[in-house]
Amino acid sequence: MVKITNLCTSCVHIITNPICPYCFSKQVITWLRDKNISAYKMSNIKRYLKKLIIEAEETPSDIRCIVCGSKRVNLCIHCFTNKATKIIEKNTDEEIINNFNEDFNTIIWRVH
């Protein structure tokens, strides 16, 4: 029997770019630092991203993150980006979300 362990827990597709939710969240927060976002909204974004990390890490993983090396890659970059986009949409304006979509190239990953 073949054991397939490189599947996203959200979309069940093969994870080809294994970046853990923690490392990806750090990149999103770093990107947001230069944007004109209130401290309250930034706090909300961080809180929801942390919740997303915790939810993603509930399922054990054998996949190592290419950034930090930890075994906590459960979501493909596409699913994580879609979830992060929804968090940012709720806490920022249209210009910031458009910039996010452009910089993180999320349009091609958008699931409606």
DONUGU-511403 format. One record per residue (C-alpha): residue number from 1; z, x, y; residue in one letter. Coordinates in nm, 3 decimals, padded with zeros to 5 digits. Example, Ala and Ser with C-alpha at 12.3 -4.5 7.8 and 13.67 -1.06 7.14 Angstrom:
<drenlums>
{drenlum 1,{00.780,01.230,-00.450},A},
{drenlum 2,{00.714,01.367,-00.106},S},
</drenlums>
This chain:
<drenlums>
{drenlum 1,{00.000,00.000,00.000},M},
{drenlum 2,{-00.086,00.124,00.349},V},
{drenlum 3,{00.187,00.107,00.613},K},
{drenlum 4,{00.062,00.049,00.967},I},
{drenlum 5,{00.329,00.128,01.223},T},
{drenlum 6,{00.128,00.187,01.539},N},
{drenlum 7,{00.101,-00.179,01.637},L},
{drenlum 8,{00.209,-00.337,01.964},C},
{drenlum 9,{00.489,-00.587,01.909},T},
{drenlum 10,{00.332,-00.819,02.168},S},
{drenlum 11,{-00.042,-00.828,02.093},C},
{drenlum 12,{-00.037,-00.664,01.747},V},
{drenlum 13,{-00.318,-00.425,01.841},H},
{drenlum 14,{-00.307,-00.054,01.766},I},
{drenlum 15,{-00.126,00.151,02.031},I},
{drenlum 16,{-00.371,00.418,02.145},T},
{drenlum 17,{-00.192,00.548,02.454},N},
{drenlum 18,{00.173,00.571,02.349},P},
{drenlum 19,{00.384,00.568,02.663},I},
{drenlum 20,{00.727,00.414,02.624},C},
{drenlum 21,{00.838,00.130,02.855},P},
{drenlum 22,{01.101,00.358,03.011},Y},
{drenlum 23,{00.847,00.623,03.115},C},
{drenlum 24,{00.595,00.365,03.233},F},
{drenlum 25,{00.864,00.184,03.435},S},
{drenlum 26,{00.953,00.513,03.604},K},
{drenlum 27,{00.588,00.550,03.706},Q},
{drenlum 28,{00.578,00.197,03.845},V},
{drenlum 29,{00.899,00.249,04.044},I},
{drenlum 30,{00.770,00.582,04.178},T},
{drenlum 31,{00.446,00.412,04.283},W},
{drenlum 32,{00.642,00.135,04.460},L},
{drenlum 33,{00.858,00.378,04.662},R},
{drenlum 34,{00.591,00.421,04.928},D},
{drenlum 35,{00.528,00.049,04.967},K},
{drenlum 36,{00.692,-00.165,05.230},N},
{drenlum 37,{00.924,-00.359,04.998},I},
{drenlum 38,{01.271,-00.479,05.093},S},
{drenlum 39,{01.566,-00.327,04.913},A},
{drenlum 40,{01.645,-00.670,04.768},Y},
{drenlum 41,{01.297,-00.715,04.618},K},
{drenlum 42,{01.292,-00.356,04.492},M},
{drenlum 43,{01.626,-00.420,04.323},S},
{drenlum 44,{01.480,-00.732,04.157},N},
{drenlum 45,{01.179,-00.537,04.032},I},
{drenlum 46,{01.400,-00.263,03.888},K},
{drenlum 47,{01.626,-00.520,03.722},R},
{drenlum 48,{01.335,-00.705,03.560},Y},
{drenlum 49,{01.169,-00.380,03.449},L},
{drenlum 50,{01.499,-00.273,03.292},K},
{drenlum 51,{01.516,-00.607,03.111},K},
{drenlum 52,{01.158,-00.554,02.991},L},
{drenlum 53,{01.253,-00.209,02.858},I},
{drenlum 54,{01.553,-00.351,02.671},I},
{drenlum 55,{01.343,-00.631,02.519},E},
{drenlum 56,{01.071,-00.387,02.414},A},
{drenlum 57,{01.321,-00.152,02.252},E},
{drenlum 58,{01.480,-00.423,02.036},E},
{drenlum 59,{01.219,-00.352,01.770},T},
{drenlum 60,{01.249,-00.009,01.606},P},
{drenlum 61,{00.951,00.222,01.646},S},
{drenlum 62,{00.812,00.529,01.474},D},
{drenlum 63,{00.574,00.600,01.762},I},
{drenlum 64,{00.666,00.889,01.991},R},
{drenlum 65,{00.610,00.865,02.365},C},
{drenlum 66,{00.355,01.123,02.486},I},
{drenlum 67,{00.561,01.174,02.804},V},
{drenlum 68,{00.924,01.205,02.686},C},
{drenlum 69,{00.887,01.231,02.309},G},
{drenlum 70,{01.131,00.952,02.227},S},
{drenlum 71,{01.063,00.704,01.948},K},
{drenlum 72,{01.058,00.388,02.154},R},
{drenlum 73,{00.693,00.294,02.199},V},
{drenlum 74,{00.668,-00.071,02.095},N},
{drenlum 75,{00.429,-00.211,02.355},L},
{drenlum 76,{00.076,-00.097,02.420},C},
{drenlum 77,{00.007,00.009,02.776},I},
{drenlum 78,{-00.203,-00.305,02.824},H},
{drenlum 79,{00.078,-00.546,02.737},C},
{drenlum 80,{00.337,-00.352,02.935},F},
{drenlum 81,{00.111,-00.341,03.241},T},
{drenlum 82,{00.048,-00.715,03.219},N},
{drenlum 83,{00.422,-00.782,03.204},K},
{drenlum 84,{00.493,-00.538,03.488},A},
{drenlum 85,{00.219,-00.701,03.697},T},
{drenlum 86,{00.388,-01.039,03.663},K},
{drenlum 87,{00.719,-00.890,03.777},I},
{drenlum 88,{00.557,-00.726,04.079},I},
{drenlum 89,{00.362,-01.043,04.167},E},
{drenlum 90,{00.689,-01.238,04.192},K},
{drenlum 91,{00.846,-00.984,04.427},N},
{drenlum 92,{00.569,-00.853,04.654},T},
{drenlum 93,{00.275,-00.968,04.859},D},
{drenlum 94,{-00.093,-00.994,04.768},E},
{drenlum 95,{-00.186,-00.659,04.921},E},
{drenlum 96,{00.065,-00.469,04.708},I},
{drenlum 97,{-00.038,-00.645,04.388},I},
{drenlum 98,{-00.406,-00.578,04.466},N},
{drenlum 99,{-00.323,-00.210,04.517},N},
{drenlum 100,{-00.123,-00.208,04.193},F},
{drenlum 101,{-00.415,-00.363,04.005},N},
{drenlum 102,{-00.651,-00.104,04.150},E},
{drenlum 103,{-00.424,00.198,04.095},D},
{drenlum 104,{-00.316,00.098,03.746},F},
{drenlum 105,{-00.657,-00.053,03.663},N},
{drenlum 106,{-00.495,-00.369,03.529},T},
{drenlum 107,{-00.788,-00.603,03.585},I},
{drenlum 108,{-00.950,-00.494,03.258},I},
{drenlum 109,{-00.623,-00.559,03.072},W},
{drenlum 110,{-00.539,-00.894,03.227},R},
{drenlum 111,{-00.462,-01.163,02.973},V},
{drenlum 112,{-00.483,-01.514,03.115},H},
</drenlums>
